[in-house]
Amino acid sequence: MPGQLRQVTHLLRIVHVLAHYNLDEYLTGITPLKPWLFLLHIFPRRKDDSPRGQRLREALEELGPVFVKLGQMLSTRPDLIPDDISSELSMLQDQVPPFPGEQALQILEQAYEDPIDHHLVDFNPIPLASASVAQVHDAKLLDGTEVIVKILRPGLKPVIKRDLDLLYMLARMGEKYSSEVRRLRPVEVIDEYNKTIHDELDLLREAANASQLRHNFDNSPLLYVPEVYFDHTRTNVMVMEKIHGTTVTKIDVLVEKGIDLKQLSNNGVEIFYTQVFRDGFFHADMHPGNIFVLDDGRYGAVDFGIMGTISDVDKHYLAENFLAFFQRDYRRVAQAQIDAGWVPVDTRVDEFETAIRSVCEPIFAKPLCEISFGRVLVRLFKVARRFQMEIQPQLVLLEKTLLYVEGLGRQLDPQLNLWDTAKPYLEQWARQEYGPRAFIKEMRRQVPLWWKMGPRMPMLIHNVLEQAGSGNLQLSQPPDENLKQLREATHRGQKRLFYAIVGSALLISAALLAALDGYTPVMAGLAPLSSWVLGGLGAILLFVSWPSGE
């Protein structure tokens, strides 16, 4: 009972805040609340004509850090909420008063189960920054290395659980009783927020993210990722190298330091596409507060709590979408989203293509330097939602990150042409994925399987040849009135099948030998010549097996 009373009290506080900012329109459509809506008239209201987006932003800021982070997440979902609200929520500030430095020291000693001076010295009790989930302090390791110490805010988990339970209750009520609320899929949104907020509560996970990104960009001339000191990192404490740089939005300071802004802008786009299409692992919280420019012109990144991953399948279809979009091949865009499984397989391609054309074609009325890849994705996914596209968290993060990258890039260089900048990386990725080297790489990966199957290949080929030679090779044959023509066609088909099987076997053997070059001492030197000979014979037989236009 006390727990329920607390939840009711908390709900009344939320209603009070919404009423104060004249936002009770969001409650009137929920049927179970209608008998209680008279309470809204009890609470004082603010008299102003501010836009609804601004009123919602100010209400979330008053409700506290959990609601602020929910609003920040919603700002990345323009496929769910109107543009005026989305743009206003993007201005939410995740800043709360810090907890005392003495309490931070206690948390450190409890986490280390050791006096703090066995790990850190010169710990500054005054935080450099404080947010809803954690705050950061500067300190030094025992060897004098400057570090940043990130400490989770104490007592956060019960608060998050309380607010999430309440949000789930409101979301389910809204979905059940209001068609307008149901359209926004609130339970789905809270599910996504639940995962995001709990990921941010595990600093060991964030440390692992930072370490992986640092490995991916080791010795890179474009991006520097600070080192994580795992010996001093715990679930609620993370210690990492302190970097010194200029916030990317301080354009005047960058110019004074002689930084080439146009090159810096292009480098940012290259970093993004490298993360997505080379690594499939990208920093998904690249707002200006997390990006610095070092004195040598490299970017420096911090805050790795939110990272995105992209599968090889998603990479393929993203590249397909981008390339097809700029070729104005909307049918290919539609088919790519269906093939990827982002929309149901029974979707009518022609209807989907028409819908995509209607929202994307107007984009080409703009100069290329004004076209936003992020907005392209937003529009594509808005259309796809109408065709029952299921939520794709990795694509939501990608869309959000791309919008950040474009915004930063065009702050540095207003004439940034994202298509010209992105095209080489997309084409390079396509060559790497589908060129000869990719084929050889895949064959090398398959060596153990082929090594196991190899001894069986001669017997399989022998069986097919024996059946073809005796006329017993069974093919599925449709009924035909002209049996003579059918027999002739079947005979020609059997010959072609024979040549195709043998030719394919030879090509596979050639690829296998190429992959084995250097794999075993026995094949060293012999594999290249043999693979060329077998590959040539296989290609000839496949050419012979090709239909001659009959």
Secondary structure in CASP SS format (residue, H / E / C, confidence):
PFRMAT SS
TARGET T0000
AUTHOR 0000-0000-0000
METHOD secondary structure of the structure
MODEL  1
M C 1.00
P H 1.00
G H 1.00
Q H 1.00
L H 1.00
R H 1.00
Q H 1.00
V H 1.00
T H 1.00
H H 1.00
L H 1.00
L H 1.00
R H 1.00
I H 1.00
V H 1.00
H H 1.00
V H 1.00
L H 1.00
A H 1.00
H H 1.00
Y C 1.00
N C 1.00
L C 1.00
D H 1.00
E H 1.00
Y H 1.00
L C 1.00
T C 1.00
G C 1.00
I C 1.00
T H 1.00
P H 1.00
L H 1.00
K H 1.00
P H 1.00
W H 1.00
L H 1.00
F H 1.00
L H 1.00
L H 1.00
H H 1.00
I C 1.00
F C 1.00
P C 1.00
R C 1.00
R C 1.00
K C 1.00
D C 1.00
D C 1.00
S C 1.00
P C 1.00
R H 1.00
G H 1.00
Q H 1.00
R H 1.00
L H 1.00
R H 1.00
E H 1.00
A H 1.00
L H 1.00
E H 1.00
E H 1.00
L H 1.00
G C 1.00
P H 1.00
V H 1.00
F H 1.00
V H 1.00
K H 1.00
L H 1.00
G H 1.00
Q H 1.00
M H 1.00
L H 1.00
S H 1.00
T C 1.00
R C 1.00
P C 1.00
D C 1.00
L C 1.00
I C 1.00
P C 1.00
D H 1.00
D H 1.00
I H 1.00
S H 1.00
S H 1.00
E H 1.00
L H 1.00
S C 1.00
M C 1.00
L C 1.00
Q C 1.00
D C 1.00
Q C 1.00
V C 1.00
P C 1.00
P C 1.00
F C 1.00
P C 1.00
G H 1.00
E H 1.00
Q H 1.00
A H 1.00
L H 1.00
Q H 1.00
I H 1.00
L H 1.00
E H 1.00
Q H 1.00
A H 1.00
Y H 1.00
E C 1.00
D C 1.00
P C 1.00
I H 1.00
D H 1.00
H H 1.00
H C 1.00
L E 1.00
V E 1.00
D C 1.00
F C 1.00
N C 1.00
P C 1.00
I C 1.00
P C 1.00
L C 1.00
A E 1.00
S E 1.00
A C 1.00
S C 1.00
V C 1.00
A E 1.00
Q E 1.00
V E 1.00
H E 1.00
D E 1.00
A E 1.00
K E 1.00
L E 1.00
L C 1.00
D C 1.00
G C 1.00
T C 1.00
E E 1.00
V E 1.00
I E 1.00
V E 1.00
K E 1.00
I E 1.00
L E 1.00
R C 1.00
P C 1.00
G C 1.00
L H 1.00
K H 1.00
P H 1.00
V H 1.00
I H 1.00
K H 1.00
R H 1.00
D H 1.00
L H 1.00
D H 1.00
L H 1.00
L H 1.00
Y H 1.00
M H 1.00
L H 1.00
A H 1.00
R H 1.00
M H 1.00
G H 1.00
E H 1.00
K H 1.00
Y H 1.00
S C 1.00
S H 1.00
E H 1.00
V H 1.00
R H 1.00
R H 1.00
L C 1.00
R C 1.00
P H 1.00
V H 1.00
E H 1.00
V H 1.00
I H 1.00
D H 1.00
E H 1.00
Y H 1.00
N H 1.00
K H 1.00
T H 1.00
I H 1.00
H H 1.00
D H 1.00
E C 1.00
L C 1.00
D C 1.00
L H 1.00
L H 1.00
R H 1.00
E H 1.00
A H 1.00
A H 1.00
N H 1.00
A H 1.00
S H 1.00
Q H 1.00
L H 1.00
R H 1.00
H H 1.00
N H 1.00
F C 1.00
D C 1.00
N C 1.00
S C 1.00
P C 1.00
L C 1.00
L E 1.00
Y E 1.00
V C 1.00
P C 1.00
E C 1.00
V E 1.00
Y C 1.00
F H 1.00
D H 1.00
H H 1.00
T C 1.00
R E 1.00
T C 1.00
N C 1.00
V E 1.00
M E 1.00
V E 1.00
M E 1.00
E E 1.00
K C 1.00
I C 1.00
H C 1.00
G C 1.00
T E 1.00
T E 1.00
V C 1.00
T C 1.00
K C 1.00
I H 1.00
D H 1.00
V H 1.00
L H 1.00
V H 1.00
E H 1.00
K C 1.00
G C 1.00
I C 1.00
D C 1.00
L H 1.00
K H 1.00
Q H 1.00
L H 1.00
S H 1.00
N H 1.00
N H 1.00
G H 1.00
V H 1.00
E H 1.00
I H 1.00
F H 1.00
Y H 1.00
T H 1.00
Q H 1.00
V H 1.00
F H 1.00
R H 1.00
D H 1.00
G C 1.00
F E 1.00
F E 1.00
H E 1.00
A C 1.00
D C 1.00
M C 1.00
H C 1.00
P H 1.00
G H 1.00
N H 1.00
I E 1.00
F E 1.00
V E 1.00
L C 1.00
D C 1.00
D C 1.00
G C 1.00
R C 1.00
Y E 1.00
G E 1.00
A E 1.00
V C 1.00
D C 1.00
F C 1.00
G C 1.00
I C 1.00
M E 1.00
G E 1.00
T E 1.00
I C 1.00
S C 1.00
D H 1.00
V H 1.00
D H 1.00
K H 1.00
H H 1.00
Y H 1.00
L H 1.00
A H 1.00
E H 1.00
N H 1.00
F H 1.00
L H 1.00
A H 1.00
F H 1.00
F H 1.00
Q C 1.00
R C 1.00
D C 1.00
Y H 1.00
R H 1.00
R H 1.00
V H 1.00
A H 1.00
Q H 1.00
A H 1.00
Q H 1.00
I H 1.00
D H 1.00
A C 1.00
G C 1.00
W C 1.00
V C 1.00
P C 1.00
V C 1.00
D C 1.00
T C 1.00
R C 1.00
V H 1.00
D H 1.00
E H 1.00
F H 1.00
E H 1.00
T H 1.00
A H 1.00
I H 1.00
R H 1.00
S H 1.00
V H 1.00
C H 1.00
E H 1.00
P H 1.00
I H 1.00
F H 1.00
A H 1.00
K C 1.00
P C 1.00
L H 1.00
C H 1.00
E H 1.00
I C 1.00
S C 1.00
F H 1.00
G H 1.00
R H 1.00
V H 1.00
L H 1.00
V H 1.00
R H 1.00
L H 1.00
F H 1.00
K H 1.00
V H 1.00
A H 1.00
R H 1.00
R H 1.00
F C 1.00
Q C 1.00
M C 1.00
E C 1.00
I C 1.00
Q C 1.00
P H 1.00
Q H 1.00
L H 1.00
V H 1.00
L H 1.00
L H 1.00
E H 1.00
K H 1.00
T H 1.00
L H 1.00
L H 1.00
Y H 1.00
V H 1.00
E H 1.00
G H 1.00
L H 1.00
G H 1.00
R H 1.00
Q H 1.00
L H 1.00
D C 1.00
P C 1.00
Q C 1.00
L C 1.00
N C 1.00
L H 1.00
W H 1.00
D H 1.00
T H 1.00
A H 1.00
K H 1.00
P H 1.00
Y H 1.00
L H 1.00
E H 1.00
Q H 1.00
W H 1.00
A H 1.00
R H 1.00
Q H 1.00
E H 1.00
Y H 1.00
G C 1.00
P H 1.00
R H 1.00
A H 1.00
F H 1.00
I H 1.00
K H 1.00
E H 1.00
M H 1.00
R H 1.00
R H 1.00
Q C 1.00
V H 1.00
P H 1.00
L H 1.00
W H 1.00
W H 1.00
K H 1.00
M H 1.00
G H 1.00
P H 1.00
R H 1.00
M H 1.00
P H 1.00
M H 1.00
L H 1.00
I H 1.00
H H 1.00
N H 1.00
V H 1.00
L H 1.00
E H 1.00
Q H 1.00
A H 1.00
G H 1.00
S H 1.00
G C 1.00
N C 1.00
L C 1.00
Q C 1.00
L C 1.00
S C 1.00
Q C 1.00
P C 1.00
P C 1.00
D C 1.00
E C 1.00
N C 1.00
L H 1.00
K H 1.00
Q H 1.00
L H 1.00
R H 1.00
E H 1.00
A H 1.00
T H 1.00
H H 1.00
R H 1.00
G H 1.00
Q H 1.00
K H 1.00
R H 1.00
L H 1.00
F H 1.00
Y H 1.00
A H 1.00
I H 1.00
V H 1.00
G H 1.00
S H 1.00
A H 1.00
L H 1.00
L H 1.00
I H 1.00
S H 1.00
A H 1.00
A H 1.00
L H 1.00
L H 1.00
A H 1.00
A H 1.00
L H 1.00
D C 1.00
G C 1.00
Y C 1.00
T C 1.00
P H 1.00
V H 1.00
M H 1.00
A C 1.00
G C 1.00
L H 1.00
A H 1.00
P H 1.00
L H 1.00
S H 1.00
S H 1.00
W H 1.00
V H 1.00
L H 1.00
G H 1.00
G H 1.00
L H 1.00
G H 1.00
A H 1.00
I H 1.00
L H 1.00
L H 1.00
F H 1.00
V H 1.00
S H 1.00
W C 1.00
P C 1.00
S C 1.00
G C 1.00
E C 1.00
END
